[in-house]
Amino acid sequence: MIKKKILRLFLLFIFLALSLIIFKKFNKYYSQNDFAKIIILALLASNFFLGFAIKKFSKLSLIFFSYFILIIYSVNGLLVYFDLQNTPEKKIEKILIKRGETFDKRKILEVVKEERLKGKNIYPYVVPREFLKLNKKEIPLTPLPKTIFVSCNEYGTWKNIQTDKYGFNNKKFLNSFDILLMGDSFAEGSCVEQKYEPASLLSNDYQLTTYNIGISGNGPLISLALAHEIKSIAEFDYLVWLIFDNDFYDLSLEKNSNFLRDYLDTNFISNDYFAKIGNKIDFQKKYIEENLESFKSGFSLTESILELKPIINRINKLINRKELEDAIEYDKEIFKKVFDKISFLYPEKKVIVVYLPETTCFKNRSEECNQRFDEISSFSKKIIYLNFFQYLKDNIVNHKEMYALGQSRAHFSPAGYNQLVKFIYNNIKKQ
């Protein structure tokens, strides 16, 4: 009898502990669409409650829990093995081994720490999008100025970026130039050597001096904010905006920021961001240093096993599938307002929007990708719209050569950036 009471008290304790976790973490999991954790915790809590409330279920509760843990961790273990063999890093490593080349297996945090031991003042690449996720009233619009960052590794070696005095990936600030290039990581030239970055190619190969304000992770509203703020400090002839496929999803995060939405108002003047950029430096440095250990990119075996990440991610994908499908229906009204505001800001400039395809556009999303281009190109008659997806389909036999090592969901390869810049230049000549 005493053993049964102890067992029931134990079951009650576990139930209360799980209920407390659900209560404290519910809003966080819900906001992140992490429904799998809510379901698993609720299922276990219900099991332990039944074991406590109904005497004949006490032992059955422990048996169910034991089998549940055994099965879920066994399945998760198989998924961990599968995921480990199919990480982007592993795929890149296999390709490079076949070529007789090496792959730097270090995580971004390891690179930063090792370089700091050598006396280099270096940081993991932290971009405005990172701060946007914190729901701050105001966010820095650029990374730290005059800073060396470790950014990405799609070719076996980590690329470093050194920002200029305004936090952009340029050798130096230019207050007068031919092209203002904006967008996300594709405008920035992520992962390739600097000489293959689009701004470098336009400047060096086509003699069109180009200043880049593209930053990894930027969506339409952050890009608009930068175009707005730079207006007072730079003079140029063409504004070339590279719209990548994921910008349609980025908008769903950015539109929640009142700070960014202010830039849509035609009466909004400016935040004088670049005049006050020094105020953002200490805040960004403090944030990065305090959260340094969280910048662990790549596949974590320990976390995947202990936190059941593979199985939880797959459950969430199944639950959120309808939401992901609905995300295709992006906020067209805000997108149109963005283009209208760009035209309002630069009525005398040639504004060129270039639609860039994600690798799935060449597989099962061709119709959808062309539909997206058709939609955005209908938003403003004052803007010149170019479909780089259609250009690649018409002129490149093997589209995989346009992406880093031919990998899915990768950035452009040097060949891809060369084709992009050639495409832009030829269309500028027509204007």
Order of alpha helices (4+ residues) and beta strands (2+ residues): alpha-alpha-alpha-alpha-alpha-beta-alpha-beta-beta-beta-alpha-alpha-beta-alpha-beta-alpha-alpha-alpha-alpha-alpha-alpha-alpha-beta-alpha-beta-alpha-alpha
